[in-house]
Amino acid sequence: MLDVLKSLWEGSGLCNSTWQAWVMILLSFVLFYLAIKKQYEPLLLLPIAFGMLLTNLPWVGGGIFHPEWFNGEINWAALGGTIPGQPDPGLFDFLYIGVKMDIFPCLIFMAVGAMTDFGPLISRPSSFFMGAGAQFGISFAFAVAILLGFSPAGAASIGIIGGADGPTAIYLTTKLAPELLGAIAIAAYSYMALIPMIQPFFMKIFTSKKARQVKMEQSRPVSKVEKICFPIIVTVVCVLILPSVAPLLGCLMLGNLFRESGVTERLSETAQNAMCNIVTIMLGTSVGATAIGANFLQVRTLLIIGLGLAAFSLATVGGLIIGNIMYVASKGKINPLIGAAGVSAVPMAARVASKVGQQENPSNFLLMHAMGPNVAGVIGSAVAAGILLTLFG
């Protein structure tokens, strides 16, 4: 009987756990609270938290995820269970293939394209400047990360957090610094969730009350032909100049073409709903599974989270600065608040800009105006990722 009890104890998770694993389990509970109680990006934070919980619960004789198989090239032999002495592959070993091979991030971009109306950007092309200004945070975080001792590839992966674009951050990090994926993904999605708390602070500092009250005129109508031609032209121009951006930007524009063509309604609805939901589940849980205590609980994780906050904050400031310049150049016709929507968190950043504008002027409706910089930010972050991948990949 004692031998049986001893065997049960030695095979239990309690006997084989580490303090790092328990810290990560507690952190997953915090993410559960933020997702369920506070409703901060619940569609992503909830599966990320559960993936983090599962991967840190002690497993004996194997495991649910083995990140060492993916830090470089995928170890197909290990996944096939054909290497003597290697543990059997777990559930998230297989799901992570979709992250490692860029399948999930690109499919999420296709869904975003199918959900998004590019009309506000087409009607006011100057929105591209605000989207470009919001990429300033990426450059700043990259430079500081280099000074703090990160490799150029790691610094590039950290910098992309400033784009406030989770799929792009995952896409770039899996290619350049997969060992940092857990910290970067959690930081990126956490700051996206905190946009309603972070951005209004900078909006009040970097814009005047008079400018925040500006009521913008309705944009010109955009024709069906323009909406159909736009994703095709953007794809051709950007991919010819920067081929590395093809997977992300191509999927974004394909999704938008499904929406605007008028002949693929079923594909558009599938991309927006069923496909997006399925991929979100698999992406969130598999990314959460990378947050293993022994790898996550390091000083560099705190640095990544801090640099991510700085990158996102400065991206907001960069967009607002360009917004102020356009406010002056347009002689007060453009509300600089829409510059903050230059980060690519669609459509949350646009909603926050609209909400702050309405607080200053109840008759002000900035949502569709802010969608222009918001869409420009999505394109800008994808292009920034392509540039960083070309330079350091």
WORASUL-V73538 format. One record per residue. N is the residue number from 1. RES is the residue in one letter. PHI is phi as a letter, one per 20 degrees, with the letter a starting at -180 (* if undefined). PSI is psi as a letter, one per 20 degrees, with the letter a starting at -180 (* if undefined). OMEGA is omega in whole degrees, -180 to 180 (NA if undefined). Layout:
# WORASUL-V73538
n = (N:N)
res = (RES:RES)
phi = (PHI:PHI)
psi = (PSI:PSI)
omega = (OMEGA:OMEGA)
This chain:
# WORASUL-V73538
n = (1:2:3:4:5:6:7:8:9:10:11:12:13:14:15:16:17:18:19:20:21:22:23:24:25:26:27:28:29:30:31:32:33:34:35:36:37:38:39:40:41:42:43:44:45:46:47:48:49:50:51:52:53:54:55:56:57:58:59:60:61:62:63:64:65:66:67:68:69:70:71:72:73:74:75:76:77:78:79:80:81:82:83:84:85:86:87:88:89:90:91:92:93:94:95:96:97:98:99:100:101:102:103:104:105:106:107:108:109:110:111:112:113:114:115:116:117:118:119:120:121:122:123:124:125:126:127:128:129:130:131:132:133:134:135:136:137:138:139:140:141:142:143:144:145:146:147:148:149:150:151:152:153:154:155:156:157:158:159:160:161:162:163:164:165:166:167:168:169:170:171:172:173:174:175:176:177:178:179:180:181:182:183:184:185:186:187:188:189:190:191:192:193:194:195:196:197:198:199:200:201:202:203:204:205:206:207:208:209:210:211:212:213:214:215:216:217:218:219:220:221:222:223:224:225:226:227:228:229:230:231:232:233:234:235:236:237:238:239:240:241:242:243:244:245:246:247:248:249:250:251:252:253:254:255:256:257:258:259:260:261:262:263:264:265:266:267:268:269:270:271:272:273:274:275:276:277:278:279:280:281:282:283:284:285:286:287:288:289:290:291:292:293:294:295:296:297:298:299:300:301:302:303:304:305:306:307:308:309:310:311:312:313:314:315:316:317:318:319:320:321:322:323:324:325:326:327:328:329:330:331:332:333:334:335:336:337:338:339:340:341:342:343:344:345:346:347:348:349:350:351:352:353:354:355:356:357:358:359:360:361:362:363:364:365:366:367:368:369:370:371:372:373:374:375:376:377:378:379:380:381:382:383:384:385:386:387:388:389:390:391:392:393)
res = (M:L:D:V:L:K:S:L:W:E:G:S:G:L:C:N:S:T:W:Q:A:W:V:M:I:L:L:S:F:V:L:F:Y:L:A:I:K:K:Q:Y:E:P:L:L:L:L:P:I:A:F:G:M:L:L:T:N:L:P:W:V:G:G:G:I:F:H:P:E:W:F:N:G:E:I:N:W:A:A:L:G:G:T:I:P:G:Q:P:D:P:G:L:F:D:F:L:Y:I:G:V:K:M:D:I:F:P:C:L:I:F:M:A:V:G:A:M:T:D:F:G:P:L:I:S:R:P:S:S:F:F:M:G:A:G:A:Q:F:G:I:S:F:A:F:A:V:A:I:L:L:G:F:S:P:A:G:A:A:S:I:G:I:I:G:G:A:D:G:P:T:A:I:Y:L:T:T:K:L:A:P:E:L:L:G:A:I:A:I:A:A:Y:S:Y:M:A:L:I:P:M:I:Q:P:F:F:M:K:I:F:T:S:K:K:A:R:Q:V:K:M:E:Q:S:R:P:V:S:K:V:E:K:I:C:F:P:I:I:V:T:V:V:C:V:L:I:L:P:S:V:A:P:L:L:G:C:L:M:L:G:N:L:F:R:E:S:G:V:T:E:R:L:S:E:T:A:Q:N:A:M:C:N:I:V:T:I:M:L:G:T:S:V:G:A:T:A:I:G:A:N:F:L:Q:V:R:T:L:L:I:I:G:L:G:L:A:A:F:S:L:A:T:V:G:G:L:I:I:G:N:I:M:Y:V:A:S:K:G:K:I:N:P:L:I:G:A:A:G:V:S:A:V:P:M:A:A:R:V:A:S:K:V:G:Q:Q:E:N:P:S:N:F:L:L:M:H:A:M:G:P:N:V:A:G:V:I:G:S:A:V:A:A:G:I:L:L:T:L:F:G)
phi = (*:f:f:f:f:f:f:f:f:f:e:e:f:f:f:d:e:c:f:f:f:f:f:f:f:f:f:f:f:f:f:g:f:f:f:e:f:e:l:e:l:f:f:d:f:f:f:f:f:f:f:f:f:f:f:e:f:f:d:d:m:r:q:e:b:c:f:f:f:c:f:d:e:f:e:f:f:f:f:f:m:d:e:g:n:e:f:f:f:d:g:f:f:f:f:f:g:f:e:f:e:m:f:f:g:f:f:f:f:f:f:f:f:f:e:d:e:e:g:g:f:f:f:c:g:f:f:g:f:f:f:f:f:f:e:g:f:f:f:f:f:f:f:f:f:f:f:e:o:f:f:g:f:f:f:f:f:f:g:f:g:f:f:l:c:g:g:f:f:f:g:f:f:f:e:d:b:f:f:e:g:g:f:f:f:f:f:f:f:f:f:f:f:e:g:f:e:e:f:g:f:f:f:f:f:e:c:e:f:f:f:f:e:f:e:e:f:f:f:f:f:d:f:f:f:f:f:f:f:g:f:f:f:f:f:f:f:f:f:f:f:c:g:f:e:g:f:f:f:f:f:g:f:f:g:f:f:g:f:e:f:n:d:c:f:f:f:f:f:f:f:f:d:g:f:g:f:f:f:f:f:f:f:f:f:f:f:g:f:f:e:e:g:f:e:e:e:c:g:f:f:f:f:f:f:f:f:f:f:f:f:f:f:f:f:f:f:g:f:f:f:f:f:f:f:f:f:f:f:e:l:n:e:d:f:f:g:f:f:f:f:f:f:e:e:e:e:g:f:f:f:f:f:f:f:f:f:f:f:e:b:g:e:e:c:d:g:f:f:f:f:f:f:f:f:f:f:f:f:f:f:f:f:f:f:f:f:f:f:f:f:c:f)
psi = (g:h:h:g:g:g:g:g:g:h:i:r:h:h:h:j:r:r:h:h:g:h:g:h:g:h:h:h:h:g:h:g:g:h:g:g:g:i:l:o:l:h:h:g:h:g:h:g:g:h:g:g:g:g:h:i:p:p:q:p:k:c:r:i:p:n:h:i:i:i:h:c:q:p:n:h:g:h:h:i:k:j:o:p:i:q:q:q:q:r:g:i:h:g:h:i:h:h:g:h:j:j:g:g:h:h:h:g:h:g:g:g:g:h:i:p:o:i:g:h:g:h:h:n:h:i:h:h:h:h:h:h:h:i:i:h:h:g:g:g:h:g:g:h:h:g:h:j:j:q:q:h:g:g:h:g:h:g:h:i:h:i:i:l:n:g:h:g:g:g:g:g:h:h:h:g:m:h:i:j:g:g:g:g:g:g:g:g:h:g:h:g:h:j:g:i:h:g:g:h:g:h:g:h:g:j:q:q:h:g:h:h:i:p:o:q:q:p:r:q:q:p:r:h:g:g:h:g:h:g:h:g:g:g:g:g:g:g:h:h:h:n:h:i:i:g:g:g:h:g:h:g:h:g:g:h:h:g:g:i:h:i:j:l:g:g:g:g:h:g:g:h:e:g:g:g:g:g:h:g:g:h:g:g:h:h:g:h:i:i:m:p:g:h:h:g:m:r:h:h:g:h:g:g:g:g:h:g:g:g:g:g:g:h:g:g:g:g:h:h:g:h:h:g:g:h:g:g:h:j:l:j:i:p:p:i:h:i:h:h:j:i:q:k:n:p:j:g:h:h:h:g:g:g:g:g:h:h:h:h:o:h:j:p:o:i:g:h:h:h:h:g:h:g:h:h:h:g:g:g:h:g:g:g:h:g:g:h:h:h:h:j:*)
omega = (179:179:179:180:178:180:178:-180:-178:179:-177:178:-179:-179:-173:-177:177:-180:179:-180:-180:176:-180:176:177:178:177:177:177:178:174:-180:-179:-178:-173:-177:-177:179:175:180:-174:-178:179:-177:-179:177:176:-180:-178:174:178:179:-177:-175:-179:171:-173:175:-179:177:180:-179:-179:-179:180:-175:-179:178:-173:-177:173:174:178:179:-175:179:178:179:179:179:-175:-180:-180:178:177:177:177:178:179:-176:-174:171:-179:179:-176:176:178:176:-176:-178:173:-179:-176:180:-179:178:175:178:177:178:178:178:-180:-179:-165:174:180:-177:-180:178:180:-177:178:-178:178:177:178:-180:179:175:178:180:-179:177:-180:-179:179:-179:-179:-178:178:-178:-179:179:176:180:-179:173:176:175:177:179:178:179:178:179:178:-177:-175:175:-179:177:-178:-177:-176:-180:179:178:179:-179:-177:-176:179:180:-173:-174:-176:179:180:-170:-177:-178:-177:-180:-180:177:-178:-177:177:-180:173:-180:-176:180:-180:179:-173:-170:-179:179:-179:177:-179:-177:-170:174:177:179:179:-179:-179:-178:-177:177:-174:178:180:-180:180:176:179:-177:178:-179:179:-178:179:-177:-174:-179:179:-179:180:179:-178:-176:-175:-178:176:-179:-174:-175:-177:-178:-173:-177:-177:-175:179:179:177:-177:176:178:179:178:173:-177:-168:-175:-180:-178:-179:-177:180:179:179:180:179:180:-177:-171:-172:-178:-179:-179:180:-178:179:178:-176:179:-177:-177:-179:175:177:-180:179:-177:179:-172:-176:180:-173:-174:178:180:-178:178:177:178:180:-179:178:179:177:178:178:-180:-179:180:-179:174:177:180:179:178:180:178:177:177:178:178:180:175:179:-178:-179:-179:174:-178:180:178:-176:180:-177:177:179:178:178:171:-166:176:-176:-10:-172:-178:178:179:180:178:179:-179:179:178:-179:176:180:-179:-174:180:-176:178:-172:-170:-177:176:-179:179:177:176:-179:177:177:178:177:179:-179:-180:177:178:178:178:178:179:-180:179:178:-177:-170:-179:NA)
